[in-house]
Amino acid sequence: MADGRHVARVQIRASRRGRRDISVRALLSLGLVAGFGAMGTMAFWTDQAAVTGGSITSGAMDMQFDTTGGVGLGTSYAKSSISWTDLTPGEQKAFNLVVKNVGSPTFTYTATVTKGSTPTWTYVGAPITVRFFTGSAASDTTYPQEESCSGSAIGPAQAVDATNKNLISSAQTIAGDQSQSICMVVGLASSAVNENQNRTGQLSFTFAATQAVS
């Protein structure tokens, strides 16, 4: 019995000592964890910097005519050489016009015609016709005068009146710093009534350019 109790007491003491060892190991483990945790809160160096570029400048799109006609956005061009005297029914005269793209982007353009105001339009009905072609004017000095253009028609013949008549069926394309020569034929219809003798008028053209999207 004494041996049995002694053994029991030894076992109890050993058990207590084991618990102390476990407690020490647990505290050491907590210390290690706490130590790594403290390392995780350290600050890291940072930096930031701004980058600035140079000037960004927009381009320009400008349609001009002939040599310097219509310089600047929306500027009109008075081409006084589009005139004719003593025309009779059935005659027609051709005139040259150069359309220029002096800007950077490619554009497409269309054109319309209507009667002008200086001099006042006095024709009866709509006997004056206009048609646009590519190419250049071919002269004719004989009577009746029937001048023509060297290229192909780019729109229908239009009888001029108070409305804007389209002269170009498919918009024409001009790349930046390029030009296109067009030729217009102006005529007095062979069906012009007798009341159209000694009449006057002016042609007014409107060209509209739009930046090409592709």
C-alpha positions in Angstrom: 0.0 0.0 0.0 2.8 2.4 0.8 4.4 1.7 -2.4 1.2 2.2 -4.2 0.6 5.6 -2.6 4.1 6.6 -3.4 3.7 5.8 -6.9 0.5 7.7 -7.0 2.1 10.7 -5.5 5.0 10.5 -8.0 2.5 10.3 -10.8 0.7 13.4 -9.6 3.9 15.4 -9.3 4.9 14.3 -12.7 1.6 15.4 -14.0 1.9 18.8 -12.5 5.4 19.2 -13.9 4.0 18.4 -17.3 1.4 21.0 -17.0 4.0 23.5 -16.1 6.1 22.5 -19.1 3.0 22.9 -21.4 2.3 26.4 -19.9 5.9 27.5 -20.5 5.8 26.3 -24.1 2.5 28.0 -24.6 3.9 31.3 -23.3 6.9 31.0 -25.5 4.7 30.4 -28.5 2.6 33.4 -27.7 5.8 35.5 -27.4 6.9 34.3 -30.8 3.5 35.1 -32.3 3.5 38.5 -30.6 7.0 39.2 -32.0 6.0 38.4 -35.6 2.8 40.4 -35.1 4.9 43.4 -34.1 7.0 43.0 -37.2 3.9 43.0 -39.4 3.0 46.6 -38.3 6.2 48.2 -39.6 5.8 51.1 -42.1 6.9 50.6 -45.8 8.5 53.4 -47.8 6.3 54.9 -50.6 6.8 57.4 -53.4 4.6 59.2 -56.0 5.5 61.5 -58.9 3.5 63.5 -61.5 4.2 63.2 -65.3 3.3 66.2 -67.5 3.1 66.1 -71.3 3.7 68.8 -74.0 1.1 70.9 -75.7 -1.9 69.2 -77.4 -3.1 71.3 -80.3 -6.2 70.6 -82.5 -6.0 70.6 -86.2 -8.2 72.5 -88.6 -10.4 71.8 -91.6 -10.7 74.5 -94.1 -12.2 74.4 -97.7 -10.8 76.9 -100.1 -11.3 77.6 -103.8 -8.9 78.3 -106.7 -5.7 80.0 -105.4 -6.8 81.8 -102.2 -10.6 82.0 -102.5 -12.6 81.6 -99.3 -9.7 81.6 -96.9 -10.8 80.8 -93.3 -13.8 78.9 -91.9 -17.1 79.9 -93.3 -15.5 82.6 -95.6 -17.3 83.2 -98.9 -15.7 83.4 -102.3 -16.8 85.7 -105.1 -15.8 84.2 -108.4 -16.8 87.0 -110.7 -15.7 85.1 -113.8 -18.8 82.9 -113.6 -20.7 85.3 -115.8 -22.0 85.4 -119.4 -23.6 87.9 -121.7 -25.8 87.6 -124.8 -26.6 84.0 -124.2 -29.4 82.5 -126.3 -31.6 79.4 -125.8 -29.7 76.2 -126.2 -26.3 77.7 -125.5 -24.0 76.7 -122.6 -20.7 77.8 -121.2 -18.2 75.9 -119.0 -16.3 77.3 -116.0 -13.5 75.9 -113.9 -13.4 75.8 -110.2 -10.7 74.2 -107.9 -11.9 72.9 -104.5 -9.0 72.7 -102.0 -8.6 71.0 -98.6 -6.0 73.2 -96.9 -6.6 71.5 -93.5 -5.3 68.3 -91.9 -8.2 65.8 -92.0 -9.7 64.3 -95.1 -13.2 65.7 -95.8 -16.1 65.0 -98.1 -18.1 67.7 -99.7 -21.4 68.4 -101.5 -22.7 71.5 -103.3 -26.0 73.1 -104.1 -27.1 76.0 -106.3 -29.8 78.6 -106.0 -30.5 82.0 -107.5 -28.4 84.9 -106.1 -29.4 88.4 -105.3 -26.9 90.7 -107.1 -28.1 91.4 -109.7 -31.7 90.7 -108.9 -33.0 87.5 -110.6 -35.4 88.5 -113.3 -35.7 85.3 -115.4 -39.1 84.0 -116.0 -39.6 80.4 -114.8 -36.3 78.4 -114.4 -34.5 78.6 -117.7 -30.9 78.6 -116.3 -29.4 75.2 -115.8 -26.2 74.1 -114.0 -24.4 70.8 -114.0 -21.1 69.7 -112.3 -18.4 67.6 -113.9 -14.9 66.5 -113.2 -12.1 67.7 -115.4 -11.7 71.1 -117.1 -13.6 73.4 -119.4 -13.4 72.9 -123.1 -13.8 76.2 -125.0 -16.2 76.8 -127.9 -16.1 80.1 -129.7 -18.6 79.3 -132.4 -22.3 80.1 -132.5 -24.3 78.6 -130.9 -21.8 78.4 -128.1 -21.9 74.8 -126.6 -18.9 74.5 -124.2 -18.4 71.2 -122.3 -16.2 69.6 -119.6 -13.5 67.0 -120.2 -14.6 64.7 -117.3 -17.7 62.9 -116.2 -20.8 64.3 -114.6 -20.9 64.1 -110.8 -24.5 65.1 -110.5 -27.7 65.9 -112.4 -28.4 69.0 -114.4 -30.4 71.4 -112.2 -32.8 74.2 -113.2 -32.0 77.1 -111.0 -34.8 78.5 -108.8 -35.3 79.9 -105.2 -34.5 76.5 -103.7 -31.2 74.8 -103.1 -30.7 72.2 -105.8 -28.1 69.4 -105.2 -25.3 69.3 -107.8 -23.4 66.3 -106.5 -25.0 62.9 -106.3 -22.2 61.2 -104.2 -20.1 63.3 -101.8 -16.6 64.0 -103.2 -13.6 63.2 -101.1 -10.4 65.3 -100.7 -7.5 64.4 -98.5 -5.7 67.0 -96.4 -3.6 69.4 -98.4 -5.1 68.1 -101.7 -7.5 69.6 -104.3 -10.0 68.6 -106.9 -10.7 70.4 -110.2 -14.4 70.5 -111.1 -16.1 72.0 -114.1 -19.5 73.5 -114.2 -21.7 73.9 -117.3 -24.2 76.8 -117.2 -26.8 76.9 -119.9 -30.0 78.6 -121.0 -32.6 76.0 -121.8 -33.7 75.7 -125.4 -37.2 75.8 -124.0 -36.7 79.3 -122.5 -39.8 81.4 -123.2 -39.6 84.6 -125.2 -40.1 86.7 -122.0 -36.6 85.7 -121.0 -34.9 88.1 -123.4 -32.8 90.8 -121.7 -33.0 89.1 -118.3 -30.4 89.0 -115.6 -29.5 86.8 -112.6 -26.7 85.5 -110.4 -25.8 82.0 -109.4 -25.2 81.2 -105.7 -23.4 78.0 -104.8 -23.1 76.5 -101.3 -20.3 74.0 -100.7 -20.5 71.9 -97.5 -17.6 69.9 -96.2 -17.7 67.3 -93.5 -14.7 65.5 -91.9 -14.4 62.0 -93.2 -15.0 59.3 -90.4 -12.8 56.6 -92.0 
